Amino acid sequence: WIDQARVALVVARSRLDSVLVGAGLEIIGGTDLYRLTQSKDATLLYERLGRAGILVRAFEEQPQWLRFGLPGNDEDFERLEKALVC
């Protein structure tokens, strides 16, 4: 079970990386559970994602950073991807 969960996390993280990079975000850190990104438009993106019901973490001391948790399922990945390209 643990080995399957680890593989699933790596696959989901890779998928999230593709979505984020495809949206023009630079991945600067993270784990298999979340990704830390950087963008000059992070503040605007944070607000747009919030209006779409997608919560990400912003950093007051680093306003160009956003942290994304792994979406829970295919529908959540699609919602995120759609919100990032709008």
GISUL-V217860 format. One record per backbone hydrogen bond with DSSP energy under -0.5 kcal/mol. NH is the residue of the N-H (numbers start at 1). CO is the residue of the C=O. If there is no record, write none. Layout:
BEGIN
<<NH/CO> <NH/CO>>
END
This chain:
BEGIN
<<5/1> <6/2> <7/3> <8/4> <9/5> <10/6> <11/7> <12/8> <13/9> <14/10> <15/11> <16/12> <17/13> <18/14> <19/15> <20/16> <21/17> <22/18> <23/19> <24/21> <25/20> <26/38> <27/25> <28/26> <28/36> <29/36> <31/34> <35/68> <36/29> <37/35> <37/66> <38/26> <39/64> <42/39> <45/41> <46/42> <47/43> <48/44> <49/45> <50/46> <51/47> <52/48> <53/50> <54/49> <55/53> <57/67> <58/56> <59/65> <60/58> <62/59> <65/62> <66/37> <67/57> <68/35> <68/66> <70/33> <77/73> <78/74> <79/75> <80/76> <81/77> <82/78> <83/79> <84/80> <85/81> <86/82>>
END
